[in-house]
Amino acid sequence: MGQNLWIPITVAAALFQTWRTALQQRLRGALSVNAAAFVRFLYGAPFAAAFVALWSVATRAAPAPPNARFLLLSAAGGLAQIIGTLLLIRSFGYRSFAVGTAYAKTEAVQSAIAAWAILGEALSPRASAGVALGGCARSLAAETGLRACRHRARRG
């Protein structure tokens, strides 16, 4: 079970992420886009602090002090996360939950491109096929969601 522990952890993470995004869509009905995004980050802050504390206890080591490069990359990553979250929440207002979530699930393709462009990593043919298949599935899910939105709009 130890070596396959990642499977239930991944399934649980996907479930909780979908649940969080669905709750955020509901918040969008009551709050502005910025306020709904702020709730998302405010909700995540205690978990981040808990993970750092657990890591420190488990390794019996304090985190390394941040240097300028770390702070710069963290700020850039944080800004990208904030912009992405705002765009995701905004997409809920224009389309359905399924479409917004499908467009948000492009991280595998983005990660593969970033690893190639920034880190110079090459994907194996098998990994490339997996990324391409995931991208196609995301596109199909988004198109199906768009058709459903158009159908609802025509009905009324």
N, C-alpha and C positions, 0 to 999 in steps of 0.2 A: 504494500500500500504506500510506503514511503516514497518510492520513486514515481508513483503515479498520483501523488497528492496534488499536483498542479491541475489535474482535470477538474475535481470538484471545486477547487479554489477559483478557477477560471469561469466555470459555470455560475458560481455564486456571484462573482464580480460582475459578470454580464447581467445577471438578474437584478442586482442592486443598482447598477448603472442605468438600466432601463427604467427601473422604479423611480430613481432620482430624477431622470429626465421627464418622466410622465408627471411627477409631482410639480416639477418646474414649469411644465406647460400649464398646469392648473394655476400656478402662482401668476403666470403671465396674464391671466384674465383679470387678476385683482391688482397687480402692480405694474409699474413701468418696466421696460426691458432692462434698464440699468439696475433697478431695485431687485428684480428677479435674479439677475446675474450676481449681485452682491450677496443675496441669500445663499446662492450656491457656494461661493467662496467662504462665506462665514460658516456655513455648515461643515466645510471640509477642513477648516483650520484646526479644530481640536483633534481630528484624526491624524493630521500631519504631525502635530506635537506629540501625540501618543506614540506614533510609529518611531519618531526620533528617540523618545524616552525608552521604548522597548528595545530598540537597537542598542542604545547605550548600556542598558542593563544586561542584555544578552551577550554583548561583546566585552563588557567591562571597560569600555573606552568612551571618551567624550568625542563628539564630532570634531573634525579638524577645523581650525579657525578659517573662515572664508577669506579668500584672496580676491584681488580685483577682477581677475578673469572669471572666477566663479560667480561673483556678484553681477558682472555684466551679462553673462550667459543666463543666469537666473532671472534677471530683469527682462531680458529679451524673451525667454520662454514664458514668463509670467504675462507679459504684454500680449504675446501670441495667444495664450490661453484665454485671456480676458476678451480679446477681439473675437476669437472663435466662439466663445460662449455667448457673447452678445449677438453674433450672427445666427447661431443656432436658435436662440430664444426668439429673435426677430422672425426667423423662418416659420416658427409656429403660427405667427399671425397671418402669414400669407398662404400657407399650405397646411397640410395635415401633420400630425405627430409622426406618422410613418415616413413621410417625405423628409421632414427635418432630421429625423434620426438616421435615415439612410444616407443623407448627405454628410452627416457627422461621422459616419463610419468609413471614411476614406483614409484613416490613419495608416493602414498597412501600405497603401500605395504611396502616401506621403513619406512614410518612414523609409521605404525602399529607395525612393528618389533621393531623399536627404542623405542616406547612408552612401549612396553611389556618388552624389555630387560633392558632399562635404568630407566624407571619410574615405572615399576612394574604394569602398567595398563593392565587390561584384556578387551578384546573386547567382546561385546555381540554376540550371534550367528548371529543376523541380520547384525551387522557391519562386522563380519568375512565373511559372505556370500557376502556382498558388496565389500569388499577388494578382495576376491577371484575372483568374477565376473569381477572386473576391471582388475585384473592381467591377467585373461584369455583373455579378450578383447584386452589388449595390446599385448599379445603374438600372437593372431590371426592377428592383424593389422601389426605387425612386419613381420610375416611369409608371409602375402599377399604382403607386400612391397618387401621382399626378392625374392619371385617368380617373381614379375614384373621386378626386377633388373636382375635376371638371364635370363629372357626372352629377355630383351633388349640386354643383352650382347651376347646372341646366335645369334640374328638377325644382330648384327653388329656394 
